[in-house]
Amino acid sequence: MRIIAFSGLAQSDLFVDAIYESSHDGQLGGEPLSKLLPGLGNMGGFRPSGRGVDKNLVVLFSTGEDKDWPDTLDLNTGQFVYFGDNKTPGHEIHDTQKGGNKILRRVFELLHATPPNRALIPPFLIFKKLQTEQGSRSVQFKGIAVPGYPGMSATENLVAVWKTTQGQRFQNYKSTFTVLDIATLSRQWINDILAGNANSENAPDVWKNWVDRGHYQPLKSEPTTIIRSEAEQTPDTPLKG
């Protein structure tokens, strides 16, 4: 597995399933995402880049530890389900500190507008927590995603769901994304994205095809075949052996 050391983050490309290490001291200042993507915040599940309603880029970060809101990536289909940031009672669904649910509402509105305005939708970069021996805040890059999924309707890919905590009911978003079949994001394109030009000449064709024509090309992967040994295939019975 490819591991990018903390010292090389600022110059590195983004490779699907590569690990990007944090500093060895475990301090918040050594968190890797803000070094990989300058200007990004270093806390929270939603980490947008850019001012105003329409962002240049949004990182979706998942610890994989929230059992009430289980973000899931289906490696076989490229479908990614991500829950919003209204996770406690007492707030309207869009009234969150980081504004993550407002971002979700905005990008799905752009996706389903007539006509769609995909050019204003930022790339979503998916990272998950993956601690290493060298860095307790290290992360793994899981891919670049766009809102929606082939065959899903506008009423299915962004849904407000109800939860109950200590007798109090509240809503949060359940959103569905497609991880695109892009194995590597070049540093040149990353710099373009951060500057507000995701549709530059450095953008991959898969990204351009989605922006221009709405064509989803999911990153699908089939599990490898594991051949069991003869001993493993033999039933564990008195007749065995």
Backbone bond lengths (Angstrom), bond angles and torsions (degrees), N, CA, C in turn:
res aa  C-N    CA-C-N  psi(-1)  N-CA   C-N-CA  omega(-1)  CA-C   N-CA-C  phi
1 M - - - 1.450 - - 1.531 109.45 -
2 R 1.334 115.69 135.66 1.458 119.63 -177.59 1.524 110.32 -75.61
3 I 1.317 116.61 131.73 1.456 122.96 178.46 1.520 108.49 -124.07
4 I 1.331 115.94 125.87 1.455 121.68 178.96 1.520 108.31 -101.44
5 A 1.312 116.43 120.47 1.459 120.95 -177.93 1.522 110.76 -68.38
6 F 1.314 115.21 154.71 1.461 121.60 -178.13 1.527 111.71 -55.55
7 S 1.321 116.68 -37.13 1.468 120.79 -176.95 1.527 112.93 -67.41
8 G 1.328 118.00 -19.54 1.459 120.79 -176.89 1.514 114.81 -105.10
9 L 1.323 118.19 7.86 1.462 120.61 -173.10 1.522 113.43 -63.21
10 A 1.296 117.95 -42.60 1.470 121.05 -172.98 1.518 112.97 -64.73
11 Q 1.330 117.34 -24.72 1.472 120.72 -178.72 1.527 112.91 -103.22
12 S 1.312 117.92 -5.07 1.460 120.80 -170.42 1.527 113.26 -79.30
13 D 1.333 115.09 147.53 1.460 121.27 165.42 1.530 107.76 -73.96
14 L 1.332 115.99 172.42 1.459 120.86 173.56 1.520 108.66 -106.97
15 F 1.328 115.85 123.36 1.459 122.65 -178.81 1.532 108.75 -115.63
16 V 1.319 116.58 131.20 1.462 120.01 179.20 1.520 110.52 -57.60
17 D 1.319 115.79 128.72 1.468 126.77 178.34 1.526 113.87 74.40
18 A 1.324 118.28 3.43 1.461 119.73 173.12 1.528 109.49 -73.45
19 I 1.337 115.31 153.86 1.458 122.20 179.46 1.523 108.63 -104.97
20 Y 1.323 115.18 134.60 1.459 121.76 -179.73 1.526 107.46 -115.55
21 E 1.334 114.86 114.67 1.462 119.71 -169.03 1.526 112.90 -82.42
22 S 1.328 113.66 148.24 1.456 121.16 172.37 1.528 109.06 -86.65
23 S 1.318 116.17 177.23 1.462 119.65 176.16 1.524 109.51 -69.37
24 H 1.318 115.98 159.91 1.458 120.62 -174.56 1.521 112.95 -73.17
25 D 1.340 117.76 -20.62 1.464 119.41 -174.00 1.530 113.73 -81.97
26 G 1.336 116.92 -9.24 1.454 120.02 177.72 1.513 115.22 75.68
27 Q 1.327 118.09 8.15 1.456 121.51 -178.91 1.532 110.93 -78.60
28 L 1.340 115.38 153.58 1.458 120.11 -178.74 1.523 111.54 -59.97
29 G 1.328 117.14 -33.11 1.457 120.30 178.81 1.515 113.72 -64.95
30 G 1.325 116.69 -15.97 1.459 121.31 178.43 1.510 113.40 -99.62
31 E 1.331 116.40 15.66 1.465 121.43 176.61 1.528 108.75 -66.60
32 P 1.342 119.85 135.25 1.464 121.29 -167.57 1.525 116.57 -77.09
33 L 1.328 119.06 -28.33 1.455 119.41 -171.73 1.523 112.93 -64.96
34 S 1.325 116.87 -37.13 1.463 118.91 179.76 1.522 112.06 -71.43
35 K 1.325 117.55 -17.97 1.463 121.64 175.54 1.528 110.58 -86.53
36 L 1.321 115.66 -37.79 1.462 120.70 176.45 1.518 111.47 -65.72
37 L 1.334 115.77 -40.46 1.453 122.57 -173.06 1.526 108.64 -128.23
38 P 1.328 117.78 85.26 1.465 121.73 -175.41 1.526 112.40 -54.48
39 G 1.330 114.50 136.85 1.457 120.37 -179.78 1.510 113.35 95.98
40 L 1.325 116.23 -8.72 1.453 121.04 179.83 1.523 110.06 -81.91
41 G 1.326 116.56 148.82 1.453 120.56 175.03 1.516 110.91 -71.00
42 N 1.326 116.00 165.87 1.463 119.17 -177.65 1.524 113.50 -113.81
43 M 1.339 116.80 15.77 1.457 119.66 178.50 1.525 109.77 -143.53
44 G 1.344 115.64 154.91 1.456 121.19 173.17 1.507 113.94 96.38
45 G 1.334 115.34 163.21 1.460 121.26 178.91 1.514 111.99 -77.98
46 F 1.339 116.93 -38.05 1.462 122.14 175.98 1.521 108.24 -98.22
47 R 1.335 116.56 124.43 1.461 120.37 179.17 1.529 108.51 -132.49
48 P 1.324 116.63 88.04 1.467 120.04 -177.11 1.511 112.95 -83.39
49 S 1.312 115.30 156.41 1.453 123.44 173.04 1.520 107.99 -122.88
50 G 1.325 116.20 129.73 1.458 120.19 -179.89 1.513 111.89 113.42
51 R 1.311 115.57 147.71 1.456 121.25 179.76 1.524 110.53 -93.53
52 G 1.306 115.59 162.60 1.456 119.82 176.19 1.510 112.89 85.91
53 V 1.313 115.25 -175.76 1.469 122.08 -175.68 1.522 111.35 -67.99
54 D 1.321 116.57 -42.61 1.461 121.19 -176.80 1.529 109.84 -97.99
55 K 1.317 115.86 117.56 1.460 122.22 -173.86 1.529 111.19 -86.34
56 N 1.327 114.92 160.50 1.471 120.39 173.99 1.516 111.12 -79.37
57 L 1.319 115.40 -34.43 1.459 121.52 -174.62 1.526 107.11 -162.85
58 V 1.343 115.80 149.81 1.458 120.14 174.93 1.526 108.49 -134.92
59 V 1.325 116.45 125.54 1.461 121.00 171.19 1.524 108.50 -90.97
60 L 1.319 115.55 131.74 1.465 122.03 171.15 1.521 106.86 -105.98
61 F 1.322 115.63 111.29 1.459 121.25 -176.34 1.526 109.45 -107.15
62 S 1.316 116.12 134.18 1.463 120.96 -179.58 1.522 109.90 -130.95
63 T 1.325 114.93 132.90 1.467 118.99 175.21 1.515 111.20 -83.37
64 G 1.348 117.23 -20.81 1.462 120.80 -175.70 1.507 112.78 73.46
65 E 1.336 117.36 12.46 1.457 121.18 -174.46 1.526 113.55 -112.25
66 D 1.331 118.04 -0.12 1.457 121.45 -177.68 1.530 109.30 -93.76
67 K 1.324 116.43 101.17 1.465 120.96 -175.65 1.527 112.38 -71.83
68 D 1.336 117.02 -26.41 1.460 119.77 178.64 1.524 112.25 -75.20
69 W 1.322 116.10 -27.89 1.466 121.56 -177.86 1.533 108.24 -130.75
70 P 1.326 117.36 75.44 1.467 120.85 -172.23 1.533 113.64 -81.74
71 D 1.322 115.85 97.12 1.471 119.64 173.72 1.529 108.61 -63.81
72 T 1.335 116.94 136.94 1.461 119.78 -176.01 1.518 111.41 -138.14
73 L 1.327 115.25 138.58 1.461 122.38 174.02 1.523 107.97 -117.48
74 D 1.330 115.90 118.88 1.455 121.49 176.60 1.530 107.92 -87.31
75 L 1.323 115.94 106.44 1.464 119.77 -176.47 1.518 112.19 -67.88
76 N 1.322 117.85 -24.80 1.462 120.46 -179.88 1.527 112.21 -72.87
77 T 1.339 116.82 -35.54 1.463 120.42 -173.49 1.524 114.22 -110.25
78 G 1.331 117.50 -16.87 1.457 120.51 -175.66 1.512 113.79 79.48
79 Q 1.327 117.49 13.00 1.469 120.51 178.58 1.524 110.08 -88.48
80 F 1.332 115.37 132.30 1.459 121.68 -178.31 1.519 109.06 -122.40
81 V 1.327 115.79 124.75 1.463 121.75 177.86 1.523 107.98 -108.12
82 Y 1.330 115.47 125.34 1.463 120.67 -177.11 1.522 109.67 -131.89
83 F 1.334 115.39 134.04 1.458 120.45 -179.51 1.526 110.22 -94.55
84 G 1.330 114.93 148.67 1.449 121.38 -177.35 1.514 113.22 -71.44
85 D 1.333 116.31 -167.73 1.464 120.24 -171.39 1.524 113.96 -112.25
86 N 1.329 118.16 19.24 1.466 120.67 172.33 1.529 107.62 -100.53
87 K 1.332 115.97 87.21 1.465 120.38 -169.09 1.527 113.95 -112.94
88 T 1.326 116.80 9.26 1.467 120.55 177.12 1.527 109.04 -137.97
89 P 1.334 117.73 150.34 1.466 120.69 179.91 1.523 112.08 -65.40
90 G 1.332 114.93 162.94 1.452 120.64 173.31 1.508 115.28 102.65
91 H 1.340 117.27 1.03 1.466 120.11 -178.17 1.527 110.07 -134.34
92 E 1.314 115.46 147.08 1.454 121.11 169.90 1.521 108.46 -66.47
93 I 1.304 118.54 153.27 1.464 123.46 -169.44 1.531 113.06 -56.18
94 H 1.333 117.80 -30.43 1.467 120.48 -178.66 1.526 113.38 -97.26
95 D 1.321 116.75 -2.45 1.462 121.73 -176.47 1.527 109.86 -90.99
96 T 1.333 116.11 75.86 1.463 121.48 -178.67 1.521 109.81 -124.71
97 Q 1.319 115.69 154.81 1.464 121.12 -174.50 1.523 112.78 -62.03
98 K 1.323 116.74 -43.68 1.467 121.32 -177.48 1.528 113.60 -88.59
99 G 1.343 116.70 -10.42 1.455 119.59 179.47 1.512 114.00 71.67
100 G 1.338 117.16 22.44 1.457 120.05 -177.65 1.512 113.69 -62.60
101 N 1.333 117.32 -40.54 1.461 119.40 -179.02 1.515 112.34 -70.39
102 K 1.340 116.89 -29.18 1.464 119.10 173.17 1.524 110.87 -65.78
103 I 1.326 116.58 -36.94 1.467 120.48 176.81 1.518 110.06 -63.44
104 L 1.334 116.63 -45.14 1.465 119.80 178.71 1.529 110.77 -60.28
105 R 1.306 117.08 -47.81 1.468 120.29 179.77 1.524 110.57 -57.44
106 R 1.317 116.87 -44.31 1.458 121.08 -177.28 1.521 112.38 -63.80
107 V 1.340 117.68 -48.48 1.472 118.75 -174.69 1.522 111.56 -69.28
108 F 1.332 117.61 -33.70 1.465 118.39 177.98 1.523 111.14 -74.72
109 E 1.333 117.77 -28.94 1.466 119.75 172.14 1.521 110.51 -64.43
110 L 1.338 117.05 -43.16 1.465 120.73 177.81 1.527 110.73 -63.30
111 L 1.329 116.21 -39.53 1.464 120.73 -179.02 1.525 111.69 -63.57
112 H 1.342 117.15 -39.29 1.461 121.08 -173.45 1.526 113.44 -102.42
113 A 1.337 116.96 9.76 1.464 120.12 176.63 1.525 109.66 -66.79
114 T 1.340 115.85 164.31 1.464 121.18 177.03 1.520 108.88 -119.70
115 P 1.353 117.55 105.47 1.472 127.16 -4.02 1.527 110.33 -78.35
116 P 1.342 117.26 165.16 1.471 120.26 177.64 1.527 111.17 -61.61
117 N 1.327 115.09 150.22 1.465 119.99 179.11 1.527 108.18 -121.71
118 R 1.325 115.53 66.05 1.468 120.56 -176.02 1.523 112.70 -67.89
119 A 1.323 117.91 -23.70 1.460 120.38 -178.19 1.526 112.26 -63.45
120 L 1.325 117.61 -21.05 1.459 121.40 179.17 1.527 112.72 -91.78
121 I 1.322 116.95 -6.00 1.462 120.74 -178.59 1.525 109.04 -83.51
122 P 1.316 117.76 125.69 1.471 119.65 -177.86 1.521 111.66 -77.84
123 P 1.316 117.20 157.04 1.469 119.47 169.69 1.533 109.55 -64.83
124 F 1.324 115.47 140.55 1.460 121.68 174.60 1.530 107.86 -108.35
125 L 1.323 116.97 120.45 1.458 121.81 -179.62 1.528 108.63 -103.55
126 I 1.321 115.77 127.20 1.465 121.12 -174.43 1.530 109.66 -101.13
127 F 1.310 115.15 126.20 1.459 121.85 175.90 1.524 109.07 -129.57
128 K 1.326 115.58 147.88 1.453 119.08 173.26 1.531 109.35 -128.96
129 K 1.299 115.36 153.26 1.458 121.90 178.64 1.520 109.61 -65.75
130 L 1.328 117.14 132.62 1.461 121.16 177.43 1.524 108.63 -151.80
131 Q 1.298 115.77 90.57 1.460 122.22 -177.05 1.524 111.62 -63.78
132 T 1.333 116.36 139.76 1.464 121.88 176.36 1.529 108.85 -121.31
133 E 1.330 115.69 172.42 1.460 119.75 178.06 1.525 111.41 -62.79
134 Q 1.323 115.80 -31.09 1.461 120.01 -176.01 1.533 113.51 -90.44
135 G 1.345 116.50 -18.08 1.463 118.34 -175.79 1.516 113.01 -152.56
136 S 1.321 116.86 118.57 1.466 120.74 -177.78 1.521 112.49 -75.04
137 R 1.339 118.06 -16.66 1.465 121.95 179.64 1.536 112.15 -106.37
138 S 1.311 117.38 16.96 1.463 121.15 -178.58 1.522 111.37 -63.67
139 V 1.324 116.29 155.70 1.466 122.00 -177.17 1.526 109.99 -133.49
140 Q 1.329 115.29 159.94 1.465 121.93 174.87 1.521 108.73 -118.54
141 F 1.326 116.28 134.21 1.461 121.69 178.17 1.524 109.50 -84.75
142 K 1.328 116.65 125.05 1.462 121.08 -176.22 1.525 113.11 -106.34
143 G 1.332 117.89 -5.63 1.456 118.36 174.31 1.525 113.19 133.48
144 I 1.327 114.35 173.18 1.460 122.53 178.28 1.524 108.15 -103.56
145 A 1.329 115.69 131.84 1.464 120.06 -172.53 1.521 111.33 -125.69
146 V 1.334 114.61 158.06 1.464 122.44 174.89 1.520 107.84 -130.97
147 P 1.335 118.17 152.28 1.466 119.96 -177.79 1.519 112.89 -67.34
148 G 1.335 114.45 146.09 1.460 120.75 179.84 1.512 112.21 93.79
149 Y 1.332 115.05 169.22 1.459 121.43 178.16 1.526 107.82 -150.61
150 P 1.341 118.13 144.28 1.467 120.38 -177.65 1.524 112.03 -53.78
151 G 1.330 115.16 129.39 1.459 120.44 176.79 1.510 114.79 89.40
152 M 1.335 117.97 -10.04 1.459 120.68 179.26 1.524 110.32 -90.51
153 S 1.334 115.82 140.44 1.461 120.25 -179.22 1.521 110.79 -86.61
154 A 1.332 115.35 171.10 1.463 120.96 179.83 1.520 112.03 -62.78
155 T 1.317 117.34 -27.06 1.464 120.44 -179.74 1.525 112.71 -84.54
156 E 1.334 116.82 -5.97 1.463 120.22 -177.16 1.525 113.56 -105.20
157 N 1.333 117.06 -31.94 1.463 117.30 -170.20 1.521 114.64 -87.91
158 L 1.317 118.51 -7.75 1.464 122.05 168.04 1.518 107.25 -140.23
159 V 1.332 115.50 111.66 1.460 120.87 -173.52 1.523 109.44 -128.48
160 A 1.319 117.13 134.82 1.462 121.79 173.22 1.522 108.46 -86.47
161 V 1.316 116.56 119.28 1.461 121.09 -177.77 1.531 109.52 -111.30
162 W 1.334 115.36 149.40 1.458 121.37 -179.85 1.526 110.25 -96.88
163 K 1.335 115.47 142.63 1.463 122.17 172.23 1.525 108.03 -132.51
164 T 1.328 116.16 158.18 1.458 121.73 176.93 1.518 109.05 -124.54
165 T 1.329 116.35 127.62 1.454 122.33 176.22 1.520 108.86 -130.70
166 Q 1.332 116.14 120.25 1.464 122.05 179.57 1.520 111.83 50.88
167 G 1.336 114.29 43.57 1.453 120.68 176.34 1.516 115.63 78.48
168 Q 1.333 116.98 4.94 1.463 120.88 179.39 1.526 110.08 -112.11
169 R 1.335 115.09 132.70 1.460 120.50 -178.65 1.535 110.99 -98.74
170 F 1.332 115.14 145.25 1.459 119.88 178.08 1.525 108.70 -157.26
171 Q 1.331 115.68 165.19 1.459 121.24 -176.72 1.524 112.08 -114.07
172 N 1.322 114.06 151.05 1.461 121.70 172.94 1.518 107.66 -145.08
173 Y 1.329 116.36 161.58 1.455 120.21 179.81 1.531 111.78 -88.67
174 K 1.318 114.52 142.22 1.460 122.80 166.07 1.523 106.22 -114.11
175 S 1.327 116.48 114.10 1.464 121.17 -175.33 1.520 110.46 -114.18
176 T 1.328 115.30 148.98 1.457 120.88 179.45 1.521 109.99 -120.65
177 F 1.327 115.05 129.18 1.461 123.11 -178.83 1.527 110.04 -121.55
178 T 1.325 114.85 164.42 1.460 122.35 171.05 1.522 109.00 -112.96
179 V 1.333 116.69 124.00 1.461 120.65 171.64 1.524 107.73 -80.24
180 L 1.311 116.30 120.01 1.463 120.98 -174.77 1.534 111.54 -78.77
181 D 1.316 114.74 155.11 1.464 122.18 -177.88 1.538 109.63 -79.29
182 I 1.319 114.35 68.39 1.468 122.20 178.30 1.518 106.75 -127.52
183 A 1.326 116.73 110.46 1.467 120.81 -173.31 1.524 112.48 -79.51
184 T 1.340 116.22 -30.35 1.463 120.64 -174.80 1.522 110.16 -138.10
185 L 1.320 116.37 132.60 1.456 122.09 171.02 1.520 106.93 -104.67
186 S 1.314 116.40 115.15 1.459 119.76 -177.49 1.518 110.75 -69.09
187 R 1.319 116.37 152.98 1.461 120.43 177.03 1.527 110.71 -61.46
188 Q 1.341 117.24 -32.31 1.462 120.20 178.95 1.531 110.63 -63.63
189 W 1.326 116.26 -43.78 1.467 118.84 179.39 1.525 111.00 -69.96
190 I 1.324 117.47 -38.69 1.466 120.64 177.40 1.524 110.03 -57.69
191 N 1.318 116.67 -44.67 1.471 120.41 178.95 1.533 111.25 -63.04
192 D 1.335 116.08 -38.74 1.468 119.97 176.68 1.531 110.55 -62.50
193 I 1.324 116.09 -44.76 1.471 120.84 -179.86 1.526 110.63 -59.66
194 L 1.326 116.35 -47.52 1.455 120.53 -178.75 1.526 111.85 -63.55
195 A 1.329 116.08 -25.28 1.464 120.95 177.94 1.524 111.90 -87.00
196 G 1.333 117.20 0.95 1.457 121.07 178.18 1.508 115.05 91.23
197 N 1.336 117.44 18.51 1.469 120.95 -177.77 1.526 110.20 -128.25
198 A 1.323 116.14 67.31 1.463 120.68 -178.74 1.520 112.08 -65.74
199 N 1.337 117.49 -24.03 1.461 120.71 -176.03 1.523 111.86 -99.79
200 S 1.321 115.22 40.17 1.465 121.09 -179.16 1.525 110.80 -79.58
201 E 1.323 115.54 178.39 1.462 120.61 178.51 1.529 111.56 -67.09
202 N 1.321 117.65 -15.54 1.462 120.82 178.72 1.523 113.12 -86.58
203 A 1.325 117.74 -4.67 1.457 120.87 -178.78 1.530 110.84 -71.92
204 P 1.339 118.68 139.58 1.472 121.37 177.83 1.525 111.29 -66.59
205 D 1.312 116.25 155.01 1.465 121.49 -179.72 1.524 112.18 -60.68
206 V 1.339 116.84 -35.09 1.471 119.87 -179.38 1.518 110.18 -61.59
207 W 1.326 116.19 -40.99 1.467 120.11 176.86 1.529 110.70 -65.60
208 K 1.331 117.38 -47.20 1.463 121.50 -178.31 1.526 111.02 -61.44
209 N 1.335 117.07 -38.58 1.472 120.38 -179.95 1.521 111.39 -64.61
210 W 1.333 115.79 -33.99 1.463 117.77 177.80 1.531 110.33 -72.49
211 V 1.316 117.14 -45.27 1.468 120.14 -179.22 1.526 110.89 -63.15
212 D 1.329 117.31 -45.34 1.466 121.50 -173.78 1.525 113.13 -77.91
213 R 1.338 117.17 -38.71 1.460 119.77 -171.64 1.529 114.25 -124.95
214 G 1.321 117.11 -3.53 1.457 119.14 -178.90 1.512 113.55 73.41
215 H 1.345 116.16 21.26 1.466 120.15 -178.04 1.523 109.95 -86.38
216 Y 1.327 115.07 117.35 1.461 120.78 176.89 1.528 109.75 -87.85
217 Q 1.321 116.20 128.14 1.463 121.62 173.25 1.528 107.19 -123.44
218 P 1.346 116.70 90.02 1.465 119.94 -174.10 1.524 112.28 -70.08
219 L 1.311 114.81 150.29 1.458 121.43 172.47 1.520 107.58 -82.49
220 K 1.330 115.49 100.30 1.457 121.30 -179.73 1.521 109.61 -104.50
221 S 1.314 116.21 145.51 1.459 119.48 178.29 1.517 109.94 -143.27
222 E 1.314 115.55 136.55 1.460 121.11 178.34 1.520 109.31 -96.86
223 P 1.327 116.93 140.69 1.470 119.30 177.67 1.523 110.40 -66.75
224 T 1.326 116.21 144.30 1.457 120.03 177.68 1.522 110.16 -72.01
225 T 1.306 115.81 153.62 1.458 121.15 179.54 1.515 109.79 -83.32
226 I 1.321 115.87 125.34 1.457 121.51 178.04 1.527 108.46 -102.97
227 I 1.319 115.67 115.41 1.474 120.69 -178.87 1.523 108.60 -89.02
228 R 1.313 115.76 118.60 1.458 120.12 -179.71 1.526 111.01 -75.22
229 S 1.310 114.98 151.26 1.466 119.96 177.51 1.520 109.99 -70.83
230 E 1.323 115.82 165.94 1.470 120.44 179.34 1.529 110.97 -59.71
231 A 1.324 116.67 -38.99 1.461 120.33 -179.91 1.519 111.48 -65.31
232 E 1.350 116.86 -37.11 1.453 120.56 -179.53 1.519 111.80 -71.59
233 Q 1.333 116.40 -25.96 1.459 119.89 -179.08 1.519 112.94 -86.38
234 T 1.316 117.15 -10.58 1.461 120.87 -179.35 1.513 110.58 -87.62
235 P 1.362 118.08 126.45 1.466 120.65 -179.44 1.531 111.07 -57.63
236 D 1.340 115.38 141.68 1.454 121.11 -179.92 1.524 108.43 -87.17
237 T 1.348 115.48 81.91 1.470 122.79 -177.71 1.525 109.07 -128.57
238 P 1.349 116.33 168.15 1.465 118.17 176.63 1.522 114.07 -57.11
239 L 1.356 117.28 -23.64 1.441 120.53 -179.65 1.524 112.82 -82.21
240 K 1.339 115.52 -9.69 1.465 119.53 -177.18 1.524 109.95 -64.90
241 G 1.302 116.57 136.89 1.455 121.31 178.37 1.502 112.08 93.28
